[in-house]
Amino acid sequence: MVFDVRKIVEHVTSRLTLDPGDIISLELLRGWELPERGPCRWEMWSGFGRRHRAHREPNTLGNEPTDCPGTTNLIMYLTTVAHMDTYEAILTKLDVRDFADKGVDAKIKTKILQAARFTGSSMNSQHWRFILVQDKKNLATLARDSSTGDWVKNADFAVIINIDPKVPGSNVDGGRVLQDMELAAWNFGVVSRLFTGFKEPELRRDFWIPPELKPAAVLGFGYPVKAIKGKKNRKPLEELVSLEKYGNPYHPTQ
C-alpha cells in the first residue's frame, strides 16, 4: 500500500494504522529530516535502497506510546521514491483510471518524458514523437476522440505516443517506451493507464498528428484517489514458461 507522505507528516502525532510491509511514498522528500515526537524514534540506514525506518518504543513508564504513527512494534518502511527498486515497481504497478484532483509537479512530468527519451529503440532510430496533453479542455477532447479512454478526461495529464511505422519493430518500440514512462511515473507515486482505442481521423485532426506518424497509444497519468495495494492476479510461472522447448515443464527453482 502506498501512502502520501504529506498525510503522514500532517498526522505524525495521530494514531495512523498501517500494516507491516506498507510502503510510504516519500514524494519530494530528499534531504528532509524526519521529526522526533516524544517516544517516536526515526532512523535512516543503508540497505536495500535508501530507506527510512520508524518504530515505536515504550516510554520510561513502560506504557505504550500514543503519539507515534502505527501500532505496537510496527516497523514502517518508508521508501524514497528516488530509489524505488525496479523489480518492486514492476510487481506493484497497477493500471488506474481514477485520479485525484491533485496536480503532478512539472519536474516529475519532465522526468517521465526523459524516461521515454532514454528508452532504447530499433537501430537507435528514436522515431517516437510525444504529445503532452495537460490542458483540461484538451484532455476532454482526447477523451472524445477515444473509443475506450473516456476516463482520460479526469487525468492530470496524458501523453500521446506516435511511432514511425516505416521503422522495423516500431510497434515493439511503442510498447517499450510506454512501459518505461509508466514505471518512471510509479517511481514518484504517479499512477497511469493506457488505451489504444481512438478515433484516428479525429485524433489526427485535433492534435495535428502528421500523416507519416502513427498514433500507437495514449497514457493517462495522475495521483490515485485512494491508496494502491499493488496486488495482482497473475498466472503461475509454470503455466507461462517452457524449459528449452515449448511444452517442456518449467519449475521456478531451476
Secondary structure, 3 states (H helix, E strand, C coil): CEEEHHHHHHCCCCCCCCCCCCEEECCCCCCCCCCCECCEEEEEEECCCEEEEEEECCCCCCCCCCCCCCCCCCCEEEECHHHCCHHHHHHHCCECCCECCCCCCHHHHHHHHHHHHCCCCHHHCCCCEEEEECCHHHHHHHHHCECCCHHHHHCCEEEEEEECCCCCCHHHHHHHHHHHHHHHHHHCCCEEEEECCECHHHHHHHHCCCCCCEEEEEEEEECECCCCCCCCCCCCHHHHCCCCCCCCCCCCCC
